[in-house]
């Protein structure tokens, strides 16, 4: 092939402007550059492109005229970009299938760097390098520099700039800054579906549902119809606004496009549940389980719907199926424990929660449920042990304090219960009156003189009544007991009668009503009420309750009947939970 002079040299010779002889070294690389151009035109693969790059580098090393140097550098950079882009495509599209993707990433970055060495103004090369560096185990700091350089160089390019801005999103701090970046990406290229989708998802996260719907509508109806992620988000935005019919219409599109995928049916079941259509939701979950029989989310959702329909047998069957598929599933174990507890199968429920607590020792929710079950199973000392574990980690957990107080009260630890209730009240206002009532009850009725305090009992009882609008019989009973402890039997009788009235006359309240009448009889006799309980661990609950004089005699007789060594052991009686009508339980 005949070599060629640079355009600059030819023009100079023709115009007679050259005033000195050309040195051979000024254009010794021209042949290599010509060969590189010819090879580039016929290049068929990565090896040919590598040869083009080598020839360009050789030409530059040997020497070229200034204009040909520019051309050679541009060609060289273009070839390096092509090679890096091809390697990058293999990584981005096949990373999960390639075990050598990290090595390939390093080679692609090296290609990019070799291209940028000769021409640092190629924005797309900086963009590609940034994307490669953002992959796992990459250099995040260098990636940020590369993407910022890409954005600077790609200004005015439309789609390339828009794509670079979307990638730069990972470096924007805060949702407002991220939305600003996405807005700029949309302005640069209004057809960027990724930018609209991401901004819509961010608006959804910020609970700006109308803005989310506007962006996601653009994606689902114009830029990427059928896009699964956008349709799901679009449906969720409607659901958040309570527009369940529109949400279900969006999910219908997912199901139509993917009739054999369980995803759409599962999502539609969620929205039908939110709309209150439980039967239709169960039908969709049935379809999910036809397509995916071991779908734990579908099984647990259907189980929760069966619970709402009070079909506990079917609910438990679904939970057992879920656990067969995922033996350690926390939600399934919690649900099974709840269902067994509801059936009075406390041992089975406790077994599940104990297993969960071993794996999640610092999970307060699990521990609190376990403690509640211990209490229900008449194991209050074990309950206190668990409550103490929670309080060791979370000293200000008011729920644990309340539960511990109730457990202590159920085996006669009155002073400790009072201390625990007071600690709970320091942490929260008792809007439901439960803690206030419990505290007032033990202060008014304790068999221990150093615990009783009529003034304080009355104060807390009045607050409990105010919190419940004087509408709960057992709390009115506590108010009567407080007045009786203060010696005001007129007020005690007044509120005791009111408690009997509020309890009602139906058969279900007969036991409670009879107990309240017993209290009233004590006040008619100008006797304060006394109560102490002793729950045997894992055994029966014993209660001594009645007019003060009678309870004192009972306690005296109980003490006299026991041998000396047993007396010492029982110096601090341990007592059970109060009867429901006067229980210190809200």
GUTORKE-80252 format. One record per residue (C-alpha): residue number from 0; residue in one letter; x, y, z. Coordinates in steps of 0.05 Angstrom, whole numbers, plus 5000, padded with zeros to 4 digits. Each point is the difference from the previous one (the first is absolute). Layout:
# GUTORKE-80252
 pos code   px   py   pz
 NUM    A    X    Y    Z
...
***
This chain:
# GUTORKE-80252
 pos code   px   py   pz
   0    X 5000 5000 5000
   1    X 5025 5070 4983
   2    X 5013 5042 5062
   3    X 4965 5066 5008
   4    X 5021 5067 5028
   5    X 4960 5036 5051
   6    X 4950 5049 4974
   7    X 5039 5055 5033
   8    X 5065 4979 4964
   9    X 4966 4994 4932
  10    X 4967 5067 5007
  11    X 5065 5032 5020
  12    X 5039 4971 4942
  13    X 4946 5019 4950
  14    X 4997 5071 5025
  15    X 5075 5007 5001
  16    X 5000 5018 5073
  17    X 5049 4948 5024
  18    X 5066 5036 5012
  19    X 5040 4942 5029
  20    X 5011 4927 4981
  21    X 4956 4947 5035
  22    X 5038 4954 5046
  23    X 4985 4926 4991
  24    X 4986 4992 5073
  25    X 4942 5051 4995
  26    X 4958 4950 4962
  27    X 5035 4933 5010
  28    X 4936 4972 5032
  29    X 4957 5017 4941
  30    X 5002 4929 4972
  31    X 4977 4971 5066
  32    X 4943 5050 5003
  33    X 4979 4984 4928
  34    X 5001 4926 5017
  35    X 4959 5014 5063
  36    X 4947 5037 4959
  37    X 4995 4943 4950
  38    X 4996 4947 5054
  39    X 4947 5040 5038
  40    X 4956 5001 4938
  41    X 5003 4924 4995
  42    X 5004 4983 5074
  43    X 4959 4939 5018
  44    X 5013 4990 5074
  45    X 5036 5019 5064
  46    X 5067 4975 4975
  47    X 4996 5044 4938
  48    X 4982 5060 5043
  49    X 5060 4985 5045
  50    X 5045 4999 4939
  51    X 4971 5067 4977
  52    X 5017 5029 5069
  53    X 5071 4972 4997
  54    X 5011 5030 4931
  55    X 4974 5068 5023
  56    X 5047 4999 5060
  57    X 5058 4979 4956
  58    X 4984 5057 4952
  59    X 5000 5050 5056
  60    X 5064 4973 5028
  61    X 5035 5003 4932
  62    X 4976 5069 4985
  63    X 4942 5034 4964
  64    X 4984 5070 4978
  65    X 4959 5039 5051
  66    X 4933 4991 4965
  67    X 5012 4926 4989
  68    X 5019 4994 5073
  69    X 4930 5027 5018
  70    X 4968 4951 4951
  71    X 5041 4941 5026
  72    X 4982 5016 5073
  73    X 4926 5005 4982
  74    X 5002 4934 4963
  75    X 5039 4968 5057
  76    X 4951 5025 5053
  77    X 4941 4978 4958
  78    X 5028 4929 4994
  79    X 5015 4996 5074
  80    X 4929 5022 5015
  81    X 4972 4947 4953
  82    X 5041 4946 5035
  83    X 4982 5025 5070
  84    X 4927 5006 4981
  85    X 4998 4929 4973
  86    X 5032 4973 5064
  87    X 4952 5042 5042
  88    X 4941 4972 4963
  89    X 5023 4930 5016
  90    X 5003 5020 5074
  91    X 4935 5040 5005
  92    X 4959 4949 4962
  93    X 5033 4935 5022
  94    X 5030 5014 5068
  95    X 4960 4946 5035
  96    X 5023 4948 4951
  97    X 5073 5021 4997
  98    X 5047 4980 5056
  99    X 5056 5042 4969
 100    X 4960 5066 4998
 101    X 5047 5035 5048
 102    X 5060 4984 4958
 103    X 4962 5022 4938
 104    X 4981 5065 5036
 105    X 5073 5014 5015
 106    X 5018 4990 4927
 107    X 4943 5046 4977
 108    X 5022 5055 5048
 109    X 5072 4992 4975
 110    X 4974 5009 4928
 111    X 4962 5062 5021
 112    X 5061 5029 5034
 113    X 5043 4987 4939
 114    X 4949 5036 4957
 115    X 4996 5059 5049
 116    X 5076 5005 5001
 117    X 4997 5025 4929
 118    X 4934 5038 5002
 119    X 4970 5020 5067
 120    X 4942 5036 4969
 121    X 4957 4939 4982
 122    X 4941 5005 5047
 123    X 4972 4931 4983
 124    X 5066 4968 5019
 125    X 4998 5034 5068
 126    X 4928 4977 5007
 127    X 5017 4928 4984
 128    X 5058 5001 5049
 129    X 4954 5027 5055
 130    X 4950 4944 4988
 131    X 5054 4947 5004
 132    X 5029 5030 5064
 133    X 4932 5000 5033
 134    X 4995 4925 4995
 135    X 5013 4960 5065
 136    X 5071 5008 5027
 137    X 5012 5060 4954
 138    X 5029 5067 5017
 139    X 4942 5044 5020
 140    X 5041 5064 5008
 141    X 5031 4992 4931
 142    X 4931 4984 4972
 143    X 4973 5065 5027
 144    X 5056 5039 4966
 145    X 4988 4963 4935
 146    X 4924 5012 4999
 147    X 5009 5074 5017
 148    X 5049 5007 4943
 149    X 4952 4963 4954
 150    X 4943 5047 5018
 151    X 5044 5060 4987
 152    X 5022 4975 4932
 153    X 4931 4975 4978
 154    X 4963 5065 5010
 155    X 4952 5012 4943
 156    X 5002 4929 4975
 157    X 4929 4982 5021
 158    X 4994 4925 5012
 159    X 5073 4987 5019
 160    X 4998 5056 5052
 161    X 4933 4974 5027
 162    X 5028 4930 5009
 163    X 5062 5028 5035
 164    X 4957 5041 5048
 165    X 4960 4938 5018
 166    X 5064 4963 5017
 167    X 5024 5059 5042
 168    X 4938 4990 5044
 169    X 5039 4955 5046
 170    X 5042 5059 5022
 171    X 4943 5047 5015
 172    X 4987 5007 5074
 173    X 4928 5002 5022
 174    X 4935 4987 4963
 175    X 4991 5073 4979
 176    X 5068 5002 4968
 177    X 4987 4934 4965
 178    X 4934 5025 4972
 179    X 5035 5063 4976
 180    X 5051 4956 4962
 181    X 4944 4959 4968
 182    X 4963 5063 4980
 183    X 5062 5025 4964
 184    X 5006 4932 4966
 185    X 4928 5005 4976
 186    X 5012 5071 4975
 187    X 5062 4977 4962
 188    X 4961 4942 4968
 189    X 4924 4999 5010
 190    X 4996 4928 4976
 191    X 5045 4971 5054
 192    X 4954 4947 5030
 193    X 5050 4983 5055
 194    X 5000 5072 5025
 195    X 4924 5003 5002
 196    X 4995 4932 5033
 197    X 5052 5016 5054
 198    X 4969 5068 5014
 199    X 4931 4969 5005
 200    X 5027 4948 5050
 201    X 5032 5054 5041
 202    X 4936 5041 5002
 203    X 4964 4937 5022
 204    X 5050 4991 5056
 205    X 4990 5073 5021
 206    X 4924 4988 4999
 207    X 4991 5051 4945
 208    X 4951 4955 4966
 209    X 4972 5047 4947
 210    X 5071 5017 4976
 211    X 5016 4926 5000
 212    X 4939 4984 4958
 213    X 5018 5054 4949
 214    X 5070 4972 4989
 215    X 4980 4927 5000
 216    X 4943 5014 4952
 217    X 5051 5027 4949
 218    X 5040 4936 5006
 219    X 4942 4950 4999
 220    X 4960 5035 4945
 221    X 5053 5031 4955
 222    X 5073 4982 5011
 223    X 4999 4927 5024
 224    X 4930 4969 4998
 225    X 4999 4935 5038
 226    X 5060 5017 5044
 227    X 4989 4956 5061
 228    X 5035 5044 5051
 229    X 4963 5063 4977
 230    X 4932 4966 4998
 231    X 5010 4973 5071
 232    X 5019 5069 5026
 233    X 4943 5032 4961
 234    X 4951 4952 5032
 235    X 5029 5013 5070
 236    X 4993 5075 4991
 237    X 4926 4992 4984
 238    X 4992 4954 5060
 239    X 5033 5050 5046
 240    X 4948 5051 4978
 241    X 4945 4949 5014
 242    X 4984 4993 4926
 243    X 4998 4925 5002
 244    X 4962 4991 4935
 245    X 5054 5038 4962
 246    X 5054 4961 5036
 247    X 4968 4934 4980
 248    X 4994 5024 4928
 249    X 5075 5012 4999
 250    X 5013 4931 5028
 251    X 4953 4970 4949
 252    X 5049 5024 4947
 253    X 5056 4962 5035
 254    X 4958 4937 5002
 255    X 4979 5006 4927
 256    X 5073 5007 4979
 257    X 5024 4945 5047
 258    X 4941 4952 5012
 259    X 5045 4944 5025
 260    X 5037 5043 5049
 261    X 4976 5001 5073
 262    X 5024 5071 5012
 263    X 4939 5035 4971
 264    X 4950 4956 5037
 265    X 5037 5010 5066
 266    X 5001 5076 4991
 267    X 4927 5001 4980
 268    X 4982 4959 5062
 269    X 5034 5054 5043
 270    X 4958 5055 4969
 271    X 4936 4960 5005
 272    X 5016 4988 5073
 273    X 5010 5075 5010
 274    X 4934 5012 4966
 275    X 4966 4951 5049
 276    X 4984 4947 4947
 277    X 5029 4941 5038
 278    X 4966 4945 4960
 279    X 5026 5028 4934
 280    X 5069 5008 5031
 281    X 5000 4927 5021
 282    X 4981 4979 4929
 283    X 5061 5037 4973
 284    X 5044 4967 5053
 285    X 4971 4932 4980
 286    X 5025 5015 4929
 287    X 5069 5020 5026
 288    X 5005 4933 5036
 289    X 4980 4963 4937
 290    X 5058 5033 4964
 291    X 5047 4998 5060
 292    X 4977 4949 5052
 293    X 5057 5016 5048
 294    X 4991 5076 4998
 295    X 5010 5020 5073
 296    X 4974 5072 4991
 297    X 4935 4973 4969
 298    X 4991 4947 5053
 299    X 5010 5050 5057
 300    X 4955 5052 4968
 301    X 4945 4949 4989
 302    X 5009 4976 5072
 303    X 4991 5071 5026
 304    X 4936 5006 4958
 305    X 4974 4935 5029
 306    X 5013 5028 5069
 307    X 4957 5060 4983
 308    X 4945 4953 4978
 309    X 5011 4961 5066
 310    X 5018 4938 4961
 311    X 5058 4983 5047
 312    X 5006 4928 4976
 313    X 5014 5021 4928
 314    X 5046 5055 5024
 315    X 5042 4951 5040
 316    X 5003 4953 4940
 317    X 5029 5055 4957
 318    X 5050 5020 5054
 319    X 5023 4927 5005
 320    X 5009 4998 4924
 321    X 5040 5065 5003
 322    X 5045 4970 5054
 323    X 5009 4937 4959
 324    X 5028 5044 4945
 325    X 5039 5046 5047
 326    X 5011 4968 5068
 327    X 5029 5062 5033
 328    X 4952 5052 4972
 329    X 4990 5050 5057
 330    X 4931 5024 4977
 331    X 4975 4929 4994
 332    X 5025 4980 5068
 333    X 4969 5062 5032
 334    X 4934 4986 4965
 335    X 5000 4927 5022
 336    X 5016 5021 5071
 337    X 4941 5049 4999
 338    X 4952 4948 4972
 339    X 5021 4948 5051
 340    X 4995 5050 5056
 341    X 4930 5018 4977
 342    X 4981 4927 5007
 343    X 5031 4998 5069
 344    X 5059 4958 4976
 345    X 5050 5042 5038
 346    X 5055 4947 5003
 347    X 5001 4995 4923
 348    X 4999 5076 4993
 349    X 5055 5009 5051
 350    X 5043 4948 4964
 351    X 4997 5040 4935
 352    X 5016 5066 5034
 353    X 5057 4971 5041
 354    X 5031 4975 4935
 355    X 4992 5069 4970
 356    X 5029 5035 5061
 357    X 5062 4957 4998
 358    X 5014 5026 4930
 359    X 4976 5071 5014
 360    X 5020 5012 5072
 361    X 4997 5076 4993
 362    X 4933 5002 4964
 363    X 4955 5033 5051
 364    X 4936 4982 4963
 365    X 5013 4926 5003
 366    X 5022 5003 5073
 367    X 4938 5039 5020
 368    X 4954 4950 4966
 369    X 5037 4943 5034
 370    X 4993 5033 5068
 371    X 4926 5010 4988
 372    X 4993 4926 4984
 373    X 5038 4980 5063
 374    X 4951 5043 5039
 375    X 4940 4968 4965
 376    X 5029 4931 5015
 377    X 5003 5018 5074
 378    X 5076 5007 5000
 379    X 5006 5073 5025
 380    X 5070 4992 5028
 381    X 5025 4977 4932
 382    X 4963 5059 4970
 383    X 5036 5048 5047
 384    X 5066 4969 4980
 385    X 4986 5015 4926
 386    X 4974 5070 5015
 387    X 5066 5013 5037
 388    X 5039 4977 4939
 389    X 4962 5051 4958
 390    X 5010 5055 5051
 391    X 5074 4986 5003
 392    X 5005 5018 4926
 393    X 4944 5052 5000
 394    X 4993 5030 5070
 395    X 4945 5047 4976
 396    X 4955 4947 4970
 397    X 4933 5018 5032
 398    X 4965 4938 4974
 399    X 5052 4955 5034
 400    X 4992 5040 5065
 401    X 4924 4993 4997
 402    X 5004 4925 4987
 403    X 5051 4990 5055
 404    X 4956 5037 5049
 405    X 4940 4956 4983
 406    X 5043 4937 5007
 407    X 5028 5022 5067
 408    X 4930 5015 5025
 409    X 4977 4930 4981
 410    X 5046 4968 5050
 411    X 4994 5049 5057
 412    X 5059 5045 4988
 413    X 4961 5063 5015
 414    X 5056 5049 5017
 415    X 5039 4980 4939
 416    X 4938 5006 4956
 417    X 4987 5071 5026
 418    X 5072 5020 4985
 419    X 4995 4971 4930
 420    X 4933 5034 4984
 421    X 5027 5067 5023
 422    X 5061 4992 4955
 423    X 4953 4986 4941
 424    X 4958 5062 5015
 425    X 5063 5043 4998
 426    X 5011 4978 4928
 427    X 4931 5010 4970
 428    X 4931 5029 5012
 429    X 4953 4943 5014
 430    X 4945 5020 4951
 431    X 4963 4934 5008
 432    X 5002 4999 5076
 433    X 5027 4929 5008
 434    X 5064 5016 5038
 435    X 4965 5053 5042
 436    X 4946 4950 5019
 437    X 5050 4945 5017
 438    X 5040 5047 5043
 439    X 4939 5028 5036
 440    X 4973 4930 5012
 441    X 5062 4973 5035
 442    X 5008 5065 5040
 443    X 4928 4994 5024
 444    X 4993 4924 5011
 445    X 5068 4973 5017
 446    X 5004 4956 5062
 447    X 5067 5033 5016
 448    X 4993 5062 5042
 449    X 5066 5030 4976
 450    X 4972 4998 4929
 451    X 4931 5028 5010
 452    X 4990 5074 4990
 453    X 4928 5025 4995
 454    X 5017 5070 4977
 455    X 5043 4977 4942
 456    X 4951 4944 4983
 457    X 4944 5051 4993
 458    X 5042 5046 4957
 459    X 5019 4946 4951
 460    X 4930 4969 5000
 461    X 4968 5067 4982
 462    X 5050 5009 4943
 463    X 4984 4929 4975
 464    X 4925 5016 5002
 465    X 5011 5065 4962
 466    X 5040 4963 4947
 467    X 4943 4951 4991
 468    X 4942 5050 5007
 469    X 4975 4964 5063
 470    X 4974 4945 4954
 471    X 5038 4937 5022
 472    X 4974 4960 5058
 473    X 5067 4973 5026
 474    X 5030 5070 5001
 475    X 4939 5028 5038
 476    X 5011 4942 5048
 477    X 5071 5025 5011
 478    X 4974 5070 5015
 479    X 4952 4971 5052
 480    X 5057 4961 5031
 481    X 5043 5062 5005
 482    X 4944 5038 5036
 483    X 4991 4941 5047
 484    X 5074 4999 5017
 485    X 4994 5074 5019
 486    X 4941 4982 5044
 487    X 4948 5037 4957
 488    X 4950 4943 4994
 489    X 4945 5045 4974
 490    X 5040 5015 4937
 491    X 5023 4928 4998
 492    X 4928 4976 4998
 493    X 4982 5052 4948
 494    X 5054 4978 4951
 495    X 4992 4926 5016
 496    X 4926 5004 4982
 497    X 5019 5037 4936
 498    X 5049 4943 4983
 499    X 4944 4948 5008
 500    X 4955 5041 4954
 501    X 5054 5008 4947
 502    X 5015 4925 5002
 503    X 4930 4989 4971
 504    X 4949 4946 5011
 505    X 5016 4950 4946
 506    X 5021 4929 5014
 507    X 5071 5010 4975
 508    X 5013 5051 5054
 509    X 4970 4959 5056
 510    X 5066 4979 5032
 511    X 5027 5071 4998
 512    X 4935 5029 5026
 513    X 4999 4950 5059
 514    X 5071 5019 5019
 515    X 4983 5074 4997
 516    X 4940 4987 5045
 517    X 5047 4967 5050
 518    X 5042 5063 5002
 519    X 4937 5042 5010
 520    X 4980 4956 5058
 521    X 5067 5013 5033
 522    X 4991 5075 4993
 523    X 4929 4995 5027
 524    X 5033 4969 5061
 525    X 5051 5057 5002
 526    X 5056 4951 4983
 527    X 5056 5016 4951
 528    X 5016 4948 4947
 529    X 5063 4959 5002
 530    X 5031 4955 4947
 531    X 5063 4960 4991
 532    X 5016 4947 4948
 533    X 5049 4943 4994
 534    X 5010 4967 4933
 535    X 5038 4935 5006
 536    X 5051 4997 4944
 537    X 4967 4959 4946
 538    X 4944 4982 5048
 539    X 4935 5029 5025
 540    X 4985 5071 5021
 541    X 4979 5012 5072
 542    X 4966 5063 5023
 543    X 4983 5025 5069
 544    X 4951 5057 4995
 545    X 4944 5030 5041
 546    X 4985 5049 5056
 547    X 5063 5021 5037
 548    X 4984 4964 5065
 549    X 4983 4935 4966
 550    X 5063 5000 4957
 551    X 5043 5015 5061
 552    X 4972 4939 5034
 553    X 5011 4957 4938
 554    X 5072 5021 4995
 555    X 5011 4988 5074
 556    X 4970 4930 4996
 557    X 5041 4984 4938
 558    X 5063 5020 5035
 559    X 4984 4961 5064
 560    X 4985 4936 4961
 561    X 5070 4997 4970
 562    X 5063 4973 5034
 563    X 5054 5049 5019
 564    X 5045 4986 4940
 565    X 4942 5011 4953
 566    X 4982 5065 5035
 567    X 5069 5027 4987
 568    X 4995 4981 4927
 569    X 4932 5034 4993
 570    X 5016 5064 5038
 571    X 4987 5036 4935
 572    X 4936 4970 4972
 573    X 5000 4990 4925
 574    X 4933 5011 4969
 575    X 4960 4993 4935
 576    X 4964 5045 4952
 577    X 4938 5037 5023
 578    X 4931 4979 4977
 579    X 4981 5033 4934
 580    X 4951 5050 5031
 581    X 5049 5029 5048
 582    X 5064 4979 4969
 583    X 5053 5053 4996
 584    X 4997 4985 4926
 585    X 4968 5052 4955
***
